[in-house]
Amino acid sequence: MSLSGPSSVKQQGVNRSELDRANWITRASFHRGRVEPFAQAFLDRRSRHQRHPVHDFLFTYYPFPPGKLVRWVPALGEKEPFTVELDEALPWLRDLPHQFGDGCFQLDGAQISPATFRAGAFIQSLCLGILGRPPRFSCFGLHEWAMVYRQTPDEVRHQGWNLRLPVNELAAFVESQLVCCTHFDAFRFFTAEARPLNTFQPTLESRLELEQSGCLHANMDLYKWAGKLWPWAGAELLADAFELATAGRELDMRASPYDLEALGYEPIRIETPEGREHYRQEQQALQERSVPVRNKLLAAANLILSYQSHESTPAVP
């Protein structure tokens, strides 16, 4: 059965089907160009059993499959004319929950799963809370330091990469600072000795009350939440969130206690007053960049929930 519309329609001497196909292919190619270099590099490293202490995080901690990341899909509510066979252009679209009529392809909101509705309700509450409270810029990226606090070099997570300070000096620096991490998923990787030093004791249950937009990890997590709403939120929001997460991860590891200069990452030396101010400025820039992405994610969650016929209790997806 053909999914194509009339292929002979012409406007002003231009074959309409060629315009439609070009639009889809152009958008898909642009999306792929944004994310595929990172996805392919990860797959290549994995095939060679190699690790990257910065970028692997985007595919291991965030388990969204690289193969899905590179595929462009329209967002819920977006209609696109499509007058050629899907097999000829973007064949994976045929496997999405979709409608096809009047020459247009559209995701079918009637097929949204209960799990996606639950995720949408949680994401809506999380985004509203974060957007409604002021950002904090006083953590200076100390979470990575707290994750190696009082560990020996052979205990640290990123084996093969030296710490920039001796263990005792690193511990003394952490103890001299106000440790104030508000992000549960960062806090849970603190060493047992570091957790009592933190001003907050975040839990999974307190996430809705504690997360704030100054937090580097909360902004990186926009990628995780966009993935929870795939395909309904569309590929372009996913790519926006992925690029934000990439920038956040690079900032995170530049400010970490690891020496990654051999990979091209100049350290932000938060152990100095100048380094802490540098970090604060970059943290603030990342927060400002996160606001439009978070608003788009909130709008996507709102749209998804508009297809729901009953109330859903926000629960951590």
C-alpha positions in Angstrom: 0.0 0.0 0.0 1.4 3.4 -1.0 1.8 6.1 1.6 2.5 8.7 -1.0 0.1 11.4 -2.2 -0.3 12.6 -5.7 3.1 12.7 -7.3 2.1 14.6 -10.4 1.0 17.9 -8.7 3.0 20.8 -9.9 2.9 24.5 -8.8 4.5 27.1 -11.0 6.3 24.5 -13.0 7.9 22.9 -9.8 7.2 19.3 -8.9 5.5 19.4 -5.5 6.7 16.0 -4.5 10.3 17.0 -5.0 9.8 20.1 -2.8 8.3 18.0 0.0 11.0 15.4 -0.2 13.7 18.1 -0.2 12.2 19.6 2.9 12.2 16.4 4.9 15.6 15.4 3.7 17.0 18.8 4.5 15.7 18.8 8.0 16.9 15.2 8.6 20.3 16.0 7.2 20.7 19.1 9.4 19.6 17.2 12.5 22.0 14.4 11.7 24.9 16.9 11.2 24.3 18.2 14.7 24.4 15.0 16.6 26.0 12.2 14.5 29.6 13.2 15.0 29.2 12.6 18.7 27.1 9.4 18.3 29.4 7.9 15.7 32.6 8.7 17.7 31.1 6.9 20.7 30.2 3.9 18.6 33.7 3.8 17.1 35.3 4.0 20.6 33.1 1.3 21.9 34.0 -1.0 19.0 37.7 -0.5 20.0 37.0 -0.8 23.7 38.2 2.7 24.3 36.8 5.3 26.7 36.4 9.0 26.7 36.1 10.6 30.1 34.0 13.5 28.9 31.8 12.5 26.0 31.0 8.8 26.9 28.9 10.2 29.7 26.4 11.4 27.1 25.7 7.8 26.0 26.2 5.8 29.2 24.7 7.9 32.0 22.0 9.1 29.5 21.1 5.8 27.9 19.2 7.2 24.8 20.3 5.0 21.9 22.7 6.6 19.4 20.7 5.2 16.5 17.6 6.9 17.7 19.4 10.2 18.4 20.5 10.6 14.8 17.0 10.1 13.4 14.9 13.1 12.6 11.2 12.9 13.5 8.6 15.7 13.5 7.1 16.8 16.8 3.6 16.0 18.0 1.1 18.4 16.3 3.4 19.1 13.4 2.1 18.2 10.0 4.5 17.8 7.1 3.5 17.2 3.5 5.0 14.1 2.3 4.3 13.0 -1.3 6.9 10.4 -1.9 7.2 6.9 -0.5 8.6 6.8 3.1 10.8 4.0 2.0 12.5 6.4 -0.4 13.2 9.1 2.2 13.0 8.4 5.9 11.8 4.8 6.2 12.0 4.7 10.0 9.0 7.0 10.2 6.8 4.2 9.1 7.4 2.5 12.5 6.3 5.5 14.5 2.7 5.9 15.8 1.4 8.1 13.0 -1.5 9.2 10.9 -1.2 9.7 7.2 -4.0 11.6 5.3 -4.5 14.5 3.0 -0.9 14.1 1.8 0.4 14.8 5.3 2.3 12.7 7.9 1.6 13.4 11.6 2.3 11.6 14.8 -0.9 10.1 16.3 -1.5 11.5 19.8 -4.1 8.8 20.4 -1.3 6.3 20.7 0.6 8.0 23.5 1.4 5.4 26.2 0.5 5.7 29.9 4.2 5.7 30.7 4.7 8.8 28.4 1.8 10.6 30.1 3.4 9.9 33.5 6.7 11.2 32.3 5.0 14.3 30.8 3.3 15.0 34.1 6.6 14.7 36.1 8.5 16.8 33.5 5.8 19.5 33.6 6.0 19.7 37.4 9.8 19.7 37.3 10.1 22.4 34.6 7.5 24.7 36.3 9.3 24.4 39.6 12.8 25.1 38.2 11.5 28.0 36.1 9.7 29.4 39.1 12.7 29.6 41.5 15.9 31.6 41.3 19.1 30.0 40.0 22.1 29.4 42.3 25.6 30.0 41.2 27.6 29.2 44.3 28.5 25.5 43.9 31.6 26.1 41.7 31.5 22.6 40.3 32.6 21.0 43.5 30.5 17.9 42.9 33.2 16.2 40.8 35.7 16.9 43.6 33.3 15.4 46.2 33.1 12.3 44.1 36.9 11.7 44.6 37.1 13.1 48.1 39.4 11.0 50.3 39.9 8.4 47.5 43.3 7.1 46.4 44.2 7.5 42.8 43.4 3.9 42.0 39.9 4.3 43.4 38.7 7.2 41.3 36.2 6.7 38.6 38.2 7.8 35.6 41.1 5.5 35.7 44.1 6.5 33.5 43.7 10.2 34.1 45.7 11.9 36.8 44.3 14.2 39.4 45.5 17.8 39.2 46.2 18.0 43.0 47.7 15.5 45.4 45.0 13.6 47.4 45.6 15.5 50.6 45.5 18.9 49.0 42.4 18.0 47.1 40.7 17.0 50.3 41.8 20.2 52.1 40.4 22.3 49.3 37.0 20.6 49.4 36.9 21.1 53.2 37.7 24.8 52.8 34.6 25.4 50.5 30.9 25.5 50.9 29.6 22.3 49.3 26.0 23.0 48.3 25.0 20.5 45.6 21.2 20.3 45.0 21.1 17.5 42.4 20.3 14.0 43.7 22.0 12.2 40.8 25.2 14.1 41.4 25.0 13.8 45.2 24.6 10.1 45.1 28.0 9.7 43.6 29.7 11.6 46.4 32.1 9.5 48.5 30.7 8.5 51.8 33.1 10.9 53.5 31.9 13.8 51.3 28.2 13.5 51.8 28.0 15.0 55.3 29.9 18.0 54.0 27.0 18.9 51.6 24.6 21.7 52.8 21.8 19.8 51.2 20.9 16.1 51.4 19.0 15.6 48.2 16.9 12.6 47.6 14.9 11.2 44.7 11.7 12.4 46.4 13.0 15.9 47.0 14.0 16.5 43.4 10.9 18.6 42.6 11.6 20.9 45.5 15.4 21.2 45.2 16.4 21.3 41.5 17.2 24.8 40.2 18.4 26.1 36.9 21.8 27.2 38.0 22.6 23.5 38.5 24.8 22.3 35.7 23.4 18.7 36.0 19.8 19.9 36.0 20.4 21.7 32.7 22.2 18.7 31.2 19.2 16.5 32.3 17.0 18.4 29.8 18.4 15.8 27.3 17.3 13.0 29.5 13.8 14.4 29.8 13.5 15.1 26.1 14.4 11.5 25.5 11.6 10.4 27.8 9.2 12.2 25.5 10.6 10.8 22.3 9.3 10.7 19.6 6.5 13.1 20.7 8.8 16.0 21.5 10.5 15.8 18.1 14.1 15.4 17.1 14.9 19.1 17.0 14.2 19.6 20.7 16.2 16.5 21.4 19.2 17.9 19.5 18.9 21.2 21.3 19.0 19.4 24.7 21.9 17.2 23.5 24.0 20.1 22.5 23.3 21.8 25.9 24.2 18.5 27.7 27.5 18.4 25.7 28.4 21.9 26.6 27.5 21.2 30.3 29.6 18.0 30.4 32.6 19.8 28.9 32.3 22.6 31.5 31.8 20.0 34.2 35.0 18.1 33.4 37.1 21.2 32.8 36.3 22.3 36.4 36.9 18.8 37.7 40.0 17.7 39.5 41.1 15.6 36.6 43.9 16.6 34.3 42.4 16.4 30.8 44.7 18.8 28.9 45.9 16.0 26.7 42.3 15.8 25.3 42.3 19.5 24.7 40.3 20.6 27.8 42.0 23.5 29.5 41.2 23.2 33.2 39.1 25.8 35.0 41.1 25.9 38.3 38.3 26.3 40.8 40.9 25.9 43.5 41.7 29.6 42.9 39.5 32.6 43.3 40.0 33.5 39.6 39.0 30.0 38.6 35.8 30.1 40.7 34.8 33.3 39.1 35.5 31.9 35.6 33.3 28.9 36.5 30.5 31.1 37.8 30.5 33.1 34.6 30.3 29.9 32.4 27.7 28.4 34.7 25.6 31.4 34.3 25.9 31.4 30.5 24.9 27.8 30.4 21.9 28.6 32.6 20.8 31.4 30.3 21.1 29.0 27.4 19.0 26.4 29.1 15.9 28.6 29.6 14.6 28.4 26.0 15.3 24.7 25.9 13.4 24.2 29.2 10.5 26.2 27.9 10.3 24.1 24.8 10.4 21.0 26.9 7.6 22.3 29.1 5.5 23.2 26.0 6.1 19.6 24.7 5.0 18.1 28.0 1.9 20.4 28.0 1.0 19.3 24.5 1.4 15.6 25.3 -0.8 16.0 28.4 -3.5 17.7 26.4 -4.1 14.3 24.7 -4.7 12.7 28.1 -8.3 11.9 29.2 -7.7 11.6 32.9 -5.5 13.1 35.7 -2.0 11.7 36.1 0.0 11.9 39.3 3.5 13.3 38.7 5.8 10.4 39.4 9.5 10.0 38.7 9.6 8.2 35.3 
